[in-house]
Structures are given as structure tokens and as C-alpha cells.
Amino acid sequence: MNIKMTPQGGLIYLTMAAFLIAAVLLCDKKNRHLGRGFWFAGFAAAVASVAYRGFHTGHPPMQNLFEFFLCMAASLWPLSLLSKKQTGLDTAFQDALLGLVILFPAGFVFSAEPRSLPPALQSPLFVPHVGSYVAAYIVLARAALMALPMLSAKAQTDPARLRQLDAASRQTAALGFVLLTLGLLLGSLWGKICWGHYWQWDPKEMWSLATWFVYCAYFHYRLKNGTRNPHALAVLLLLGLLFIILTLTWINLAHTFKGMHTYAS
């Protein structure tokens, strides 16, 4: 276990503690107001952690998985707030837990050793491209978690609740899909500028495209079948989340997948 006895580690563990306390308090209706306070405090600590990392390394903290996960955790609170306004569904509890899960690898698994920015990443497209994926992955993970209760027997007996979950997950997935598409297009443009080709058939590129196709399948199924089979819609969103997890972890870390994006690990 890679415990970090540094200011960076302290900020990560402070964020995790705030997220955990927020999740516990948000479970109780009497303490929800206090829970939201800890939820916001966790966000503030996460932003401080990202800012400290950027100051410490001297470049935008999006170079590797450690930094990527820090940015994902810091983006959760505003995205959760935006989602509540857009869908009417309060997901603060699940988002606080999601933040805790996201920060666990950053706090206990990935190395925090600073690295210089490779020449390939020294581009104006670095932040927009990676930032699009940071936001897309978080938004799509939230869409999958919104859809998860649709698989329960309880939801099947409550049509109004089922429609609410389906509408919220669809709207969230739509935003995530736009961000995912933007990240894919920016990456292709960056590849053309940096390597001379829009597409390299790199393992990371291929899995990113495969993830994009899963969400294409989700929206295609919706257009063709509507909401007649909510189970299938939920399963497709969960499948998309699985592809995101594999693209982020296995493809980045497995030694069998060497390619142009190996610096990401």
C-alpha cells in the first residue's frame, strides 16, 4: 500500500475523510444539511489537492493516472450540483461515495512522484483534451449509478420512479457522451499535429473508441425501442462504465498494451 506522508497525501486523505463523513450524514434526513457542508468541504479539499499538485509539478495536473483521478474527484461536486438542477435527482450521497472510491487509488495505489511533462503533452490541446475525458468519465459514471436502481424489483413496481431514474440517467449520459465525443475529436486533432496522423490504432485509442461505441449503442437502442426495456438501458450504461474502468486502468497499466499513450500510466 502506497501511503503518502506528504502535504499532497494529507490533502487527499482530508478529502476522503470529508467525503466519507458527508456520505454517512447524507443517509440521515436530520443531518443532510451538515452532510452537504462536509460534501462541499471535500470539494474544497479536492480542489486544493489539484492546485497543490499543479504548483508542485509546474504543469497542469493531468499527466498520469494519479493526477487524472485527483481531477475527477475535484470535478464531482459541481457536476453533482449541475445534475441536480438539470434532472431534479439528488445524488449527493452516491456522488460522495463515488469520490471516495475514485480517490482510493490516488491515495493508496498510484505513485505521486512528480514527472516532467513529455514533449508530446506540451500542447495547447493538452488541457481541453484530457479535461474533456475527466468530465466525461465522471458524468458517465454518474449516469450508470443513476440507472443501477432501475434493475431492482422495487423500481419495476413504481413506474413514476422508474421514469424519473431513466430520464435522469439519459440526460446525464447525453452530457457525458458529448464530452466523450469532444475528447475523442480533440485527441484525433492532437494526434495529427503531434504524430502526423489522426489515428494511430493505439490500444488506448481503440478502447476509447470502443467505449464511445457502447454509448452509441445505448442511444441507438433508446431511439429504436424507447423505454420499453429499462433493464437493457441500465445494462448498457453499466457496460459503458465497465469499458471506462478498463480503459483507465487495465489498458494504461498492463504491460501487454504498449503504445503511444504509455506515459499515461
C-alpha beads as a LAMMPS data file, in Angstrom:
LAMMPS data file: protein, C-alpha beads

265 atoms
264 bonds

1 atom types
1 bond types

-500.0 500.0 xlo xhi
-500.0 500.0 ylo yhi
-500.0 500.0 zlo zhi

Masses

1 110.0

Atoms # bond

1 1 1 0.000 0.000 0.000
2 1 1 1.426 3.345 -1.089
3 1 1 0.601 5.662 1.845
4 1 1 1.680 9.245 1.172
5 1 1 3.147 11.080 4.204
6 1 1 3.306 14.373 2.325
7 1 1 1.186 17.555 2.082
8 1 1 -0.279 16.085 -1.114
9 1 1 -1.219 12.908 0.707
10 1 1 -2.669 14.910 3.582
11 1 1 -4.971 16.791 1.209
12 1 1 -6.094 13.534 -0.412
13 1 1 -6.874 11.894 2.927
14 1 1 -8.637 15.032 4.144
15 1 1 -10.815 14.949 1.034
16 1 1 -11.570 11.259 1.540
17 1 1 -12.497 11.835 5.181
18 1 1 -14.829 14.698 4.240
19 1 1 -16.470 12.585 1.515
20 1 1 -16.943 9.667 3.931
21 1 1 -18.464 11.834 6.668
22 1 1 -20.681 13.525 4.077
23 1 1 -21.953 10.166 2.825
24 1 1 -22.747 8.990 6.366
25 1 1 -24.567 12.202 7.260
26 1 1 -26.467 12.344 3.969
27 1 1 -28.033 8.977 4.824
28 1 1 -29.904 10.634 7.719
29 1 1 -32.593 13.179 6.840
30 1 1 -31.907 15.068 10.084
31 1 1 -28.232 15.572 9.221
32 1 1 -28.431 16.208 5.486
33 1 1 -27.676 19.914 5.850
34 1 1 -24.500 19.117 7.785
35 1 1 -23.725 16.375 5.268
36 1 1 -23.868 18.878 2.436
37 1 1 -21.431 21.042 4.355
38 1 1 -18.925 18.189 4.530
39 1 1 -19.645 17.388 0.866
40 1 1 -18.630 20.941 -0.057
41 1 1 -15.627 20.805 2.314
42 1 1 -14.460 17.682 0.487
43 1 1 -14.763 19.516 -2.811
44 1 1 -12.684 22.419 -1.447
45 1 1 -10.007 19.996 -0.224
46 1 1 -10.028 18.209 -3.598
47 1 1 -9.531 21.498 -5.448
48 1 1 -6.696 22.377 -3.057
49 1 1 -5.140 18.970 -3.773
50 1 1 -5.259 19.560 -7.540
51 1 1 -3.893 23.103 -7.144
52 1 1 -1.057 21.861 -4.916
53 1 1 -0.177 19.180 -7.457
54 1 1 -0.098 21.716 -10.284
55 1 1 2.097 24.066 -8.260
56 1 1 4.375 21.210 -7.190
57 1 1 4.885 19.815 -10.706
58 1 1 4.795 23.106 -12.605
59 1 1 2.303 21.862 -15.197
60 1 1 -1.463 21.152 -15.392
61 1 1 -2.018 18.064 -13.220
62 1 1 -3.405 15.754 -15.888
63 1 1 -0.314 13.832 -16.946
64 1 1 -0.842 10.391 -15.395
65 1 1 -3.464 8.325 -13.599
66 1 1 -2.629 9.779 -10.189
67 1 1 -3.325 13.298 -11.434
68 1 1 -6.287 12.194 -13.582
69 1 1 -8.036 10.695 -10.555
70 1 1 -7.370 13.841 -8.498
71 1 1 -9.058 15.929 -11.191
72 1 1 -12.026 13.556 -11.403
73 1 1 -12.609 13.821 -7.656
74 1 1 -12.391 17.622 -7.784
75 1 1 -14.981 17.807 -10.572
76 1 1 -17.619 15.774 -8.733
77 1 1 -19.264 18.440 -6.572
78 1 1 -20.016 20.999 -9.328
79 1 1 -21.159 18.259 -11.695
80 1 1 -23.417 16.838 -8.983
81 1 1 -24.909 20.269 -8.390
82 1 1 -25.425 20.831 -12.129
83 1 1 -27.003 17.400 -12.466
84 1 1 -29.467 18.056 -9.644
85 1 1 -30.551 21.278 -11.344
86 1 1 -30.852 19.539 -14.706
87 1 1 -32.540 16.280 -13.681
88 1 1 -34.143 17.065 -10.323
89 1 1 -32.493 13.974 -8.841
90 1 1 -30.436 14.489 -5.679
91 1 1 -27.388 12.206 -5.925
92 1 1 -25.132 13.837 -3.314
93 1 1 -24.869 10.610 -1.295
94 1 1 -23.824 8.412 -4.211
95 1 1 -21.509 11.136 -5.548
96 1 1 -19.726 11.434 -2.194
97 1 1 -19.212 7.653 -2.203
98 1 1 -18.041 7.786 -5.818
99 1 1 -15.478 10.436 -4.854
100 1 1 -14.241 8.211 -2.050
101 1 1 -13.811 5.276 -4.445
102 1 1 -12.044 7.440 -7.039
103 1 1 -9.556 8.821 -4.514
104 1 1 -8.634 5.433 -3.044
105 1 1 -6.210 4.555 -5.901
106 1 1 -4.724 8.064 -5.773
107 1 1 -4.277 7.855 -2.008
108 1 1 -3.092 4.271 -1.641
109 1 1 -2.088 2.764 -5.009
110 1 1 -0.633 5.180 -7.575
111 1 1 2.732 6.844 -7.139
112 1 1 2.732 10.588 -6.534
113 1 1 6.301 11.023 -7.771
114 1 1 6.394 14.223 -9.875
115 1 1 7.379 13.806 -13.507
116 1 1 8.372 16.306 -16.133
117 1 1 5.874 16.834 -18.926
118 1 1 6.882 14.898 -22.082
119 1 1 7.201 16.941 -25.303
120 1 1 4.108 15.218 -26.713
121 1 1 1.995 16.706 -23.914
122 1 1 3.309 20.238 -24.231
123 1 1 0.425 21.370 -26.395
124 1 1 -2.487 23.836 -26.063
125 1 1 -4.749 20.813 -26.612
126 1 1 -3.453 19.035 -23.502
127 1 1 -5.908 20.553 -21.008
128 1 1 -9.010 20.599 -23.295
129 1 1 -8.454 17.008 -24.438
130 1 1 -7.746 15.479 -21.033
131 1 1 -10.243 17.764 -19.301
132 1 1 -12.993 16.575 -21.645
133 1 1 -12.270 12.978 -20.699
134 1 1 -12.083 13.793 -16.968
135 1 1 -15.554 15.349 -17.092
136 1 1 -16.940 12.715 -19.488
137 1 1 -15.850 9.772 -17.358
138 1 1 -17.261 11.281 -14.167
139 1 1 -20.554 12.221 -15.817
140 1 1 -20.951 8.791 -17.433
141 1 1 -20.078 7.022 -14.175
142 1 1 -22.820 9.035 -12.502
143 1 1 -25.250 8.096 -15.291
144 1 1 -24.546 4.406 -14.684
145 1 1 -25.087 4.772 -10.933
146 1 1 -28.365 6.602 -11.585
147 1 1 -29.504 3.738 -13.805
148 1 1 -28.448 0.987 -11.384
149 1 1 -31.667 1.128 -9.274
150 1 1 -33.644 0.540 -12.485
151 1 1 -32.571 -3.107 -12.251
152 1 1 -34.222 -3.588 -8.843
153 1 1 -37.598 -5.232 -8.419
154 1 1 -38.760 -2.261 -6.357
155 1 1 -38.258 0.138 -9.257
156 1 1 -40.238 -2.118 -11.575
157 1 1 -43.290 -1.757 -9.344
158 1 1 -43.024 2.045 -9.244
159 1 1 -43.469 3.418 -12.795
160 1 1 -43.066 7.056 -11.705
161 1 1 -39.747 6.309 -10.001
162 1 1 -38.615 4.261 -12.980
163 1 1 -39.367 7.139 -15.369
164 1 1 -37.508 9.579 -13.115
165 1 1 -34.407 7.356 -12.970
166 1 1 -34.500 6.735 -16.701
167 1 1 -34.883 10.437 -17.554
168 1 1 -32.096 11.448 -15.159
169 1 1 -29.678 8.789 -16.407
170 1 1 -30.484 9.641 -20.048
171 1 1 -29.877 13.366 -19.580
172 1 1 -26.655 12.700 -17.688
173 1 1 -25.447 10.202 -20.276
174 1 1 -26.209 12.691 -23.072
175 1 1 -23.928 15.282 -21.477
176 1 1 -21.234 12.660 -20.910
177 1 1 -21.485 11.450 -24.498
178 1 1 -20.979 14.982 -25.834
179 1 1 -17.884 15.381 -23.643
180 1 1 -16.621 11.940 -24.665
181 1 1 -17.040 12.815 -28.341
182 1 1 -15.255 16.126 -27.815
183 1 1 -12.344 14.382 -26.113
184 1 1 -12.099 11.855 -28.953
185 1 1 -12.113 14.568 -31.636
186 1 1 -9.565 16.732 -29.809
187 1 1 -7.340 13.692 -29.356
188 1 1 -7.523 12.926 -33.054
189 1 1 -6.631 16.510 -33.939
190 1 1 -3.767 16.464 -31.438
191 1 1 -2.508 13.196 -32.928
192 1 1 -2.437 14.767 -36.376
193 1 1 -0.420 17.736 -35.080
194 1 1 1.931 15.692 -32.906
195 1 1 2.392 12.430 -34.833
196 1 1 1.227 13.325 -38.334
197 1 1 -1.883 11.118 -38.343
198 1 1 -5.386 11.492 -36.967
199 1 1 -5.441 7.843 -35.862
200 1 1 -2.621 5.543 -34.708
201 1 1 -4.526 2.318 -33.905
202 1 1 -3.041 2.668 -30.449
203 1 1 -4.560 0.391 -27.721
204 1 1 -5.763 3.406 -25.719
205 1 1 -7.302 4.954 -28.832
206 1 1 -9.010 1.687 -29.727
207 1 1 -10.524 1.215 -26.272
208 1 1 -11.619 4.850 -26.148
209 1 1 -13.385 4.315 -29.471
210 1 1 -14.918 1.059 -28.229
211 1 1 -16.263 2.932 -25.184
212 1 1 -17.735 5.561 -27.485
213 1 1 -19.485 2.840 -29.495
214 1 1 -21.065 1.395 -26.337
215 1 1 -22.748 4.741 -25.693
216 1 1 -23.717 4.955 -29.361
217 1 1 -25.442 1.606 -28.848
218 1 1 -27.235 2.976 -25.787
219 1 1 -28.675 5.971 -27.640
220 1 1 -29.453 3.898 -30.734
221 1 1 -31.373 1.414 -28.593
222 1 1 -33.318 4.259 -26.986
223 1 1 -34.236 5.758 -30.347
224 1 1 -35.364 2.392 -31.709
225 1 1 -37.110 0.911 -28.664
226 1 1 -37.857 3.837 -26.372
227 1 1 -38.114 2.854 -22.715
228 1 1 -39.893 -0.459 -23.227
229 1 1 -36.948 -2.325 -21.730
230 1 1 -35.378 -0.208 -18.970
231 1 1 -33.267 -3.183 -17.894
232 1 1 -31.418 -3.126 -21.228
233 1 1 -30.837 0.626 -20.985
234 1 1 -29.398 0.284 -17.497
235 1 1 -27.189 -2.632 -18.552
236 1 1 -25.786 -0.630 -21.489
237 1 1 -24.875 2.270 -19.193
238 1 1 -23.213 -0.141 -16.756
239 1 1 -21.372 -1.770 -19.662
240 1 1 -20.143 1.668 -20.709
241 1 1 -18.846 2.251 -17.171
242 1 1 -17.025 -1.086 -17.309
243 1 1 -15.334 -0.027 -20.556
244 1 1 -14.332 3.281 -18.959
245 1 1 -12.784 1.457 -15.994
246 1 1 -10.892 -0.915 -18.295
247 1 1 -9.671 1.961 -20.497
248 1 1 -8.467 3.918 -17.478
249 1 1 -6.794 1.096 -15.574
250 1 1 -6.109 -2.159 -17.412
251 1 1 -5.190 -0.584 -20.768
252 1 1 -2.998 2.035 -19.095
253 1 1 -1.242 -0.302 -16.670
254 1 1 -0.998 -3.686 -18.417
255 1 1 2.447 -4.274 -19.923
256 1 1 0.883 -6.092 -22.880
257 1 1 -0.697 -2.822 -24.105
258 1 1 2.254 -0.696 -25.127
259 1 1 1.509 2.233 -27.361
260 1 1 1.667 5.974 -27.872
261 1 1 -0.138 6.614 -24.577
262 1 1 2.115 4.629 -22.235
263 1 1 3.116 7.862 -20.471
264 1 1 -0.407 7.934 -19.025
265 1 1 0.437 5.138 -16.564

Bonds

1 1 1 2
2 1 2 3
3 1 3 4
4 1 4 5
5 1 5 6
6 1 6 7
7 1 7 8
8 1 8 9
9 1 9 10
10 1 10 11
11 1 11 12
12 1 12 13
13 1 13 14
14 1 14 15
15 1 15 16
16 1 16 17
17 1 17 18
18 1 18 19
19 1 19 20
20 1 20 21
21 1 21 22
22 1 22 23
23 1 23 24
24 1 24 25
25 1 25 26
26 1 26 27
27 1 27 28
28 1 28 29
29 1 29 30
30 1 30 31
31 1 31 32
32 1 32 33
33 1 33 34
34 1 34 35
35 1 35 36
36 1 36 37
37 1 37 38
38 1 38 39
39 1 39 40
40 1 40 41
41 1 41 42
42 1 42 43
43 1 43 44
44 1 44 45
45 1 45 46
46 1 46 47
47 1 47 48
48 1 48 49
49 1 49 50
50 1 50 51
51 1 51 52
52 1 52 53
53 1 53 54
54 1 54 55
55 1 55 56
56 1 56 57
57 1 57 58
58 1 58 59
59 1 59 60
60 1 60 61
61 1 61 62
62 1 62 63
63 1 63 64
64 1 64 65
65 1 65 66
66 1 66 67
67 1 67 68
68 1 68 69
69 1 69 70
70 1 70 71
71 1 71 72
72 1 72 73
73 1 73 74
74 1 74 75
75 1 75 76
76 1 76 77
77 1 77 78
78 1 78 79
79 1 79 80
80 1 80 81
81 1 81 82
82 1 82 83
83 1 83 84
84 1 84 85
85 1 85 86
86 1 86 87
87 1 87 88
88 1 88 89
89 1 89 90
90 1 90 91
91 1 91 92
92 1 92 93
93 1 93 94
94 1 94 95
95 1 95 96
96 1 96 97
97 1 97 98
98 1 98 99
99 1 99 100
100 1 100 101
101 1 101 102
102 1 102 103
103 1 103 104
104 1 104 105
105 1 105 106
106 1 106 107
107 1 107 108
108 1 108 109
109 1 109 110
110 1 110 111
111 1 111 112
112 1 112 113
113 1 113 114
114 1 114 115
115 1 115 116
116 1 116 117
117 1 117 118
118 1 118 119
119 1 119 120
120 1 120 121
121 1 121 122
122 1 122 123
123 1 123 124
124 1 124 125
125 1 125 126
126 1 126 127
127 1 127 128
128 1 128 129
129 1 129 130
130 1 130 131
131 1 131 132
132 1 132 133
133 1 133 134
134 1 134 135
135 1 135 136
136 1 136 137
137 1 137 138
138 1 138 139
139 1 139 140
140 1 140 141
141 1 141 142
142 1 142 143
143 1 143 144
144 1 144 145
145 1 145 146
146 1 146 147
147 1 147 148
148 1 148 149
149 1 149 150
150 1 150 151
151 1 151 152
152 1 152 153
153 1 153 154
154 1 154 155
155 1 155 156
156 1 156 157
157 1 157 158
158 1 158 159
159 1 159 160
160 1 160 161
161 1 161 162
162 1 162 163
163 1 163 164
164 1 164 165
165 1 165 166
166 1 166 167
167 1 167 168
168 1 168 169
169 1 169 170
170 1 170 171
171 1 171 172
172 1 172 173
173 1 173 174
174 1 174 175
175 1 175 176
176 1 176 177
177 1 177 178
178 1 178 179
179 1 179 180
180 1 180 181
181 1 181 182
182 1 182 183
183 1 183 184
184 1 184 185
185 1 185 186
186 1 186 187
187 1 187 188
188 1 188 189
189 1 189 190
190 1 190 191
191 1 191 192
192 1 192 193
193 1 193 194
194 1 194 195
195 1 195 196
196 1 196 197
197 1 197 198
198 1 198 199
199 1 199 200
200 1 200 201
201 1 201 202
202 1 202 203
203 1 203 204
204 1 204 205
205 1 205 206
206 1 206 207
207 1 207 208
208 1 208 209
209 1 209 210
210 1 210 211
211 1 211 212
212 1 212 213
213 1 213 214
214 1 214 215
215 1 215 216
216 1 216 217
217 1 217 218
218 1 218 219
219 1 219 220
220 1 220 221
221 1 221 222
222 1 222 223
223 1 223 224
224 1 224 225
225 1 225 226
226 1 226 227
227 1 227 228
228 1 228 229
229 1 229 230
230 1 230 231
231 1 231 232
232 1 232 233
233 1 233 234
234 1 234 235
235 1 235 236
236 1 236 237
237 1 237 238
238 1 238 239
239 1 239 240
240 1 240 241
241 1 241 242
242 1 242 243
243 1 243 244
244 1 244 245
245 1 245 246
246 1 246 247
247 1 247 248
248 1 248 249
249 1 249 250
250 1 250 251
251 1 251 252
252 1 252 253
253 1 253 254
254 1 254 255
255 1 255 256
256 1 256 257
257 1 257 258
258 1 258 259
259 1 259 260
260 1 260 261
261 1 261 262
262 1 262 263
263 1 263 264
264 1 264 265
